[in-house]
Amino acid sequence: MTLEEVAMTYLSELINRSLVQVSVIDSIGDVRNCQLHYLMREVVVSKSKELSFIQTCPENLSNHDRVARHLSICNKSNNFPMVVGNYQTHSAIFFDIEELPKSFCFLQFTKSKLLKELDFEGAPLTYIPEEQGNLFNLKYLSIRDTKVKKLPRSVGKLHKLQTLDLKRSFVSELPVEINMLFNLQYFVAYYKDKQSIYSINSRRGMKLYSNFGSLESLEKLYEVDLEKLYEVDLEAYSGGNFFRKLARLKQLRKLCITKLKSESGNALCDAIQQMIHLQSLRISSIKEEELLHLHTISSPPVFLCCLRLRGRLMKLPGWIYELRKLTKLNLEWSRISDYSLQILGVLPNLLFFWIFEGYSGAQLHFHKNHFKKLKDLRLCWLNDLKRLIIDEGSLALVEHLELGPSPQLEELPATISHLKCLKTI
């Protein structure tokens, strides 16, 4: 089992014992948010203070004689103390920080030699100092939702690092020293462009030029932008070094590739076939009308449960019909036919299905006994759709139905009354 899987078993046990309460469940039944009952929270807070398990700054900084392993820094007053934490601090997490003095950052980086977790999520951070390389025990580093633009070269010294979270930061290129992080498991970096939310290029990924094939412990790689690769590596068209390195990451559970060109489809398929543990796959073409050539996978990953394809397909690759564990499927700009849709209807475990400009027909027919377990169906921007047919016995468990805009679809069919489990439309 991976660390994440072990953690999920612990969380499930806490939920089953009602020590943790579930607050948000997604459309396919996965737990997304949890919280504590207020009585349980009081117990946890009280016990944490008693054991000096957590130190909150700047509220209880007066108690310097005690050692806190975990530091929670919450400050809206901009009145930062000069000294927080100590040599025994194992984690530092920041909340609601309006301003972060540079002196404070340097102090944390140079003095907390036992620090294993550093979470700057949402903090007004603009850069990471070279002194970060001194934190040789660091396993978790998050600069999610910050304004950091690049990582220092000293990141290569963090040989114990397992998680590097750059999500929604401004980091788009990585230092070559990244290939020294042999224990890295979770690696996420992308930025959302809120101005082009309906564009295939609404998210900007990271660019990998270094020898990332040495990162063989990687379990999540989200997301890799290939656009610059084509400019510097002409072999990329026919499956150059990049895809050979990618094939070495055999432990991957989650992978996202963006800006893919048609010529590279076969090379990507060859790499994917080596990833026998893959559970989630997201592939985007370089532009909406660019064909995704993904038909050469002869033996798809048997554990694949989430698939998102963004780009022109015309016809679904045959290997998709072999994905018996598939629960989530997104097709965007694919322009598939009614025949492809009918084959998808027999997938035994599909719970979530979203089409965005992904269907080219004038009539959409959901046949009897198709999509037996589907709970969430979203048919968005089907501009050619004129008629929707729902047979009795189809979409029997659908709870959420989303339609439109479909300007030529003048009315819903009366057979929508067959959807006995429908809660929202």
Backbone hydrogen bonds, N-H to C=O, Kabsch-Sander energy under -0.5 kcal/mol:
donor,donor_aa,acceptor,acceptor_aa,energy
6,V,2,T,-2.3
7,A,3,L,-2.6
8,M,4,E,-2.2
9,T,5,E,-1.7
10,Y,6,V,-1.9
11,L,7,A,-2.5
12,S,8,M,-2.6
13,E,9,T,-1.9
14,L,10,Y,-2.1
15,I,11,L,-2.3
16,N,12,S,-2.6
17,R,13,E,-1.5
18,S,15,I,-1.6
19,L,14,L,-2.3
20,V,14,L,-1.3
21,Q,35,Q,-3.1
23,S,33,N,-2.3
24,V,33,N,-1.6
26,D,30,D,-2.6
29,G,26,D,-1.8
32,R,24,V,-2.9
33,N,24,V,-1.5
35,Q,21,Q,-2.6
41,R,37,H,-2.7
42,E,38,Y,-1.9
43,V,39,L,-1.8
44,V,40,M,-2.5
45,V,41,R,-2.9
46,S,42,E,-2.4
47,K,43,V,-2.6
48,S,44,V,-2.4
49,K,45,V,-2.0
50,E,46,S,-2.2
51,L,47,K,-2.2
52,S,49,K,-0.8
53,F,48,S,-2.9
54,I,48,S,-0.6
55,Q,70,H,-2.9
57,C,72,S,-2.8
60,N,56,T,-1.9
61,L,58,P,-1.2
63,N,60,N,-0.9
64,H,62,S,-1.6
66,R,63,N,-0.8
68,A,66,R,-0.6
69,R,52,S,-0.7
69,R,67,V,-0.5
70,H,53,F,-1.5
71,L,91,S,-3.0
72,S,55,Q,-3.0
72,S,70,H,-0.5
73,I,71,L,-0.6
73,I,93,I,-3.3
74,C,57,C,-2.5
74,C,72,S,-0.7
75,N,95,F,-1.0
80,F,78,N,-1.0
89,T,86,N,-1.5
90,H,69,R,-4.0
91,S,69,R,-1.6
92,A,117,E,-1.9
93,I,71,L,-2.5
94,F,119,D,-1.8
95,F,73,I,-3.0
98,E,75,N,-1.1
98,E,96,D,-0.6
105,C,101,P,-1.6
106,F,102,K,-2.3
107,L,103,S,-2.1
108,Q,104,F,-2.3
109,F,105,C,-2.4
110,T,106,F,-2.0
111,K,107,L,-1.8
112,S,108,Q,-1.4
113,K,111,K,-1.6
114,L,87,Y,-0.6
115,L,112,S,-1.4
116,K,90,H,-3.3
117,E,90,H,-2.1
118,L,140,Y,-2.4
119,D,92,A,-2.8
120,F,118,L,-0.6
120,F,142,S,-2.8
122,G,144,R,-2.3
123,A,120,F,-2.8
125,L,123,A,-2.5
128,I,150,K,-0.5
132,Q,129,P,-1.8
133,G,130,E,-2.0
134,N,131,E,-2.1
135,L,132,Q,-1.9
136,F,134,N,-2.0
138,L,135,L,-2.0
139,K,116,K,-3.0
140,Y,116,K,-2.3
141,L,163,T,-2.1
142,S,118,L,-2.3
143,I,165,D,-2.7
145,D,167,K,-2.0
146,T,143,I,-1.2
147,K,125,L,-2.1
149,K,126,T,-0.8
155,V,152,P,-1.7
156,G,153,R,-1.6
157,K,154,S,-2.2
158,L,155,V,-1.6
159,H,157,K,-2.2
161,L,158,L,-1.7
162,Q,139,K,-2.6
163,T,139,K,-2.4
164,L,186,Y,-3.0
165,D,141,L,-2.5
166,L,164,L,-0.7
166,L,188,V,-3.5
168,R,190,Y,-3.8
169,S,166,L,-2.1
170,F,148,V,-1.6
172,S,149,K,-0.7
174,L,207,K,-0.9
178,I,175,P,-2.0
179,N,176,V,-1.6
180,M,177,E,-2.0
181,L,178,I,-1.7
182,F,180,M,-1.8
183,N,159,H,-0.5
184,L,181,L,-1.5
185,Q,162,Q,-2.8
186,Y,162,Q,-2.8
187,F,185,Q,-0.6
187,F,220,K,-2.0
188,V,164,L,-1.9
189,A,222,Y,-3.0
191,Y,204,R,-2.1
193,D,202,S,-3.7
194,K,192,K,-0.9
196,S,193,D,-1.3
197,I,194,K,-0.6
199,S,196,S,-1.8
202,S,199,S,-1.4
204,R,191,Y,-3.1
205,G,203,R,-0.6
206,M,189,A,-0.5
206,M,223,E,-2.6
207,K,172,S,-2.3
208,L,206,M,-0.5
209,Y,207,K,-0.6
212,F,210,S,-2.4
214,S,211,N,-1.6
215,L,212,F,-2.2
216,E,214,S,-1.8
218,L,215,L,-1.7
219,E,185,Q,-3.0
220,K,185,Q,-2.4
221,L,254,K,-2.5
222,Y,187,F,-2.3
224,V,256,C,-2.4
225,D,206,M,-3.8
225,D,223,E,-0.5
226,L,224,V,-0.6
226,L,258,T,-2.0
230,Y,226,L,-1.6
231,E,227,E,-0.6
231,E,228,K,-0.6
232,V,228,K,-1.4
233,D,229,L,-2.5
236,A,233,D,-1.6
237,Y,234,L,-1.2
238,S,235,E,-1.2
239,G,236,A,-0.8
244,R,240,G,-1.4
245,K,241,N,-2.5
246,L,242,F,-2.3
247,A,243,F,-1.8
248,R,245,K,-1.4
249,L,246,L,-1.7
250,K,248,R,-1.9
252,L,249,L,-1.2
253,R,219,E,-3.9
254,K,219,E,-2.3
255,L,280,S,-2.1
256,C,221,L,-2.0
257,I,282,R,-2.6
258,T,224,V,-3.0
259,K,285,S,-0.6
260,L,284,S,-2.4
264,S,261,K,-1.7
265,G,262,S,-1.7
268,L,264,S,-2.2
269,C,265,G,-2.3
270,D,266,N,-2.1
271,A,267,A,-1.6
272,I,268,L,-2.5
273,Q,269,C,-1.8
274,Q,271,A,-1.5
275,M,272,I,-1.7
276,I,274,Q,-1.4
277,H,250,K,-0.6
278,L,275,M,-1.4
279,Q,253,R,-3.2
280,S,253,R,-2.5
281,L,306,C,-2.4
282,R,255,L,-2.2
283,I,308,R,-2.5
284,S,257,I,-2.4
285,S,310,R,-2.9
286,I,260,L,-2.0
290,E,287,K,-1.5
292,L,312,R,-3.1
293,H,291,L,-0.8
294,L,292,L,-1.1
298,S,296,T,-0.7
304,L,301,P,-1.4
305,C,279,Q,-2.8
306,C,279,Q,-2.1
307,L,328,K,-2.3
308,R,281,L,-2.4
309,L,330,N,-2.6
310,R,283,I,-2.8
311,G,309,L,-0.6
311,G,332,E,-2.7
312,R,290,E,-1.5
313,L,334,S,-2.0
314,M,334,S,-2.9
315,K,313,L,-2.9
320,I,317,P,-1.5
321,Y,318,G,-1.1
322,E,319,W,-1.4
323,L,320,I,-1.5
324,R,322,E,-1.8
326,L,323,L,-1.2
327,T,305,C,-2.7
328,K,305,C,-2.5
329,L,352,F,-2.1
330,N,307,L,-2.4
331,L,354,W,-2.8
332,E,309,L,-2.4
333,W,356,F,-3.1
336,I,358,G,-2.6
337,S,314,M,-0.5
341,L,337,S,-1.5
342,Q,338,D,-1.9
343,I,339,Y,-1.5
344,L,340,S,-1.8
345,G,341,L,-1.3
346,V,343,I,-1.3
347,L,344,L,-1.9
350,L,347,L,-0.7
351,L,327,T,-2.4
352,F,327,T,-2.5
353,F,376,D,-2.4
354,W,329,L,-2.4
355,I,378,R,-2.9
356,F,331,L,-2.7
357,E,380,C,-2.4
360,S,336,I,-2.0
364,L,387,R,-2.5
365,H,363,Q,-0.5
366,F,364,L,-0.5
366,F,389,I,-3.0
367,H,365,H,-0.8
370,H,367,H,-1.8
371,F,345,G,-3.2
375,K,351,L,-2.6
376,D,351,L,-2.2
377,L,400,H,-2.6
378,R,353,F,-2.5
379,L,402,E,-3.2
380,C,355,I,-3.1
380,C,378,R,-0.7
383,N,381,W,-1.1
385,L,382,L,-1.1
386,K,362,A,-3.5
387,R,362,A,-2.0
389,I,364,L,-3.0
391,D,366,F,-2.6
391,D,389,I,-0.5
394,S,391,D,-1.9
395,L,370,H,-1.8
398,V,395,L,-1.2
399,E,375,K,-2.9
400,H,375,K,-2.2
401,L,424,T,-2.1
402,E,377,L,-2.5
404,G,379,L,-1.8
409,L,406,S,-1.9
410,E,386,K,-0.5
410,E,408,Q,-1.0
416,I,413,P,-1.7
417,S,414,A,-1.8
418,H,415,T,-2.2
419,L,416,I,-1.6
420,K,418,H,-2.0
422,L,419,L,-1.4
423,K,399,E,-3.0
424,T,399,E,-2.3
